[in-house]
Amino acid sequence: MRTDTASTFDAHDMRQLVGVNMTRSAAEQVYHLAGIGPEDLDVVELHDCFDHNELLTGEGLGPCREGGAEKFVNDGDNTYGGRYVTNPSGGLLSKGHPFGATGLAQCA
């Protein structure tokens, strides 16, 4: 679990405001505890409440470098045949994103 810090708001950066650094910090802790890194993943199920959130969360989780999400998607690295299969469940938006229910569906 992670939460926002003052730097989230002090940076005056939309990317930090929507949680890129918080996501990165949580991911680094999980990778460390699991003894793996983002390069060891095949499938990424992430919070895609809005299209741009998939891009920002992908950068925060580590499948692509910061600022590299556009290239990552254009190269097809976020889908079948690419480096990672992202949201094979269809993601939150495919379920109509009823608050709470979609988060539980991702966990399941």
Beta strands, then each sheet from edge to edge (+ up, - down):
strand 1: 43-44
strand 2: 85-86
sheet 1: 1+ 2+
end
